[in-house]
Each structure stands twice: as C-alpha cells, then as structure tokens.
Amino acid sequence: MAYGLSVFKSDGSLGFSTADITWQTVAQFTVAANATVANTYSEIAGMTVIAQRQLVNVPPNAQEDYVPNVVISNNSQTITVSPQSGLSSSQCIIHVLAQDT
C-alpha cells in the first residue's frame, strides 16, 4: 500500500503527488549590498541544490542594478554569495532549495 497525497485536477488527471520529487526549502538569508557570505548546510550533501536570488528593492528608473554571484560547492553543501567582479551588487535575499534525486 502506498502512502502520500495526490491532488487531482477538475478533469480527473493528476495535478500533484508527494510521490514525485519536489524542491524543498533549505534556507533563506539576506545578503547586504556588496557583501560576501558563505553558508554551509551539511544536511544537503549530495543533493541537487539551487539558489534563487531576489532583489530587496526595485532600482530607480534608468539605473542598472546587479544581483551578486552565487556559487554552490563542497558537494552541494556550501553556498557562497559575492559581488560580480568590478560591479557593485544590491542587497538581495537568497533562497536555497534542494531535492533528493
């Protein structure tokens, strides 16, 4: 017998199932403008990891705004955020997501 949750669409087809692999939130943190931050999460070692960047403030009209670079390393355990080379970066929120494939 299988356990889990299945959500069906109005036409009867499967819309979502917990039997599928989904992205889970691991962490969320804010990085100040022009800062470098490195966080390590040992519980996600070996998983597929992505990091999403979200600007905190909308830039004024006719002004470029840069999000920092994000590097995932150390067997997907370490997330390093740093300004782009030669450019100043804006404050942003980093969302770390993982899936066990």
BELJO-V988105 format. One record per pair of residues at least 4 apart in sequence whose ideal C-beta (glycine too) atoms are under 8 Angstrom apart, sorted by the first residue. I is the first residue (numbers start at 1). GAP is how many residues later the second one is. Records with the same first field share a line. If there is no record, write none. Layout:
BEGIN
I=GAP / GAP
END
This chain:
BEGIN
2=17
4=13 / 14 / 15
5=11 / 12 / 13
6=8 / 10 / 11 / 12 / 13
7=7 / 8 / 9 / 10
8=4 / 5 / 6 / 7
9=4 / 5 / 6
16=4
18=4
21=78 / 79 / 80
22=77
23=27 / 74 / 75 / 76
24=73 / 74 / 75
25=70 / 71 / 72
26=15 / 17 / 18 / 23 / 70 / 71 / 72
27=12 / 14 / 52 / 67 / 68 / 69
28=65 / 66 / 67 / 68
29=8 / 10 / 64 / 65 / 67
30=26 / 61 / 62 / 63 / 64
31=4 / 6 / 37 / 50 / 60 / 61 / 62 / 63
32=59
33=55 / 56 / 57 / 58
34=49 / 54 / 55
35=33 / 46 / 48
36=44 / 45 / 46 / 47
37=43 / 44 / 45 / 57
38=40 / 41 / 42 / 43
39=39 / 40 / 57
40=34 / 37 / 38 / 39
41=36 / 37 / 38 / 55
42=35
44=5 / 32 / 33 / 52 / 54
45=30 / 31 / 32
46=29 / 30
47=29 / 51 / 52 / 53 / 54
48=28 / 50 / 51 / 52 / 53
49=23 / 27 / 30 / 47 / 48 / 49
50=22 / 46 / 47 / 48
51=19 / 21 / 28 / 30 / 43 / 44 / 45 / 46
52=42 / 43 / 45
53=14 / 15 / 17 / 39 / 40 / 41
54=38 / 39 / 40 / 41
55=4 / 10 / 12 / 35 / 36 / 37
56=34 / 35 / 36 / 37
57=33 / 34
59=4 / 5 / 6 / 31
65=25
66=17 / 18 / 21 / 22 / 23 / 24
67=22 / 23 / 25
68=13 / 14 / 15 / 16 / 21 / 24
69=12 / 13 / 14 / 15
70=9 / 10 / 11 / 24
71=8 / 9 / 11
72=4 / 6 / 7
73=4 / 5 / 7
74=4
76=22
79=15 / 17
81=11 / 13
83=4 / 5 / 6
84=5
END
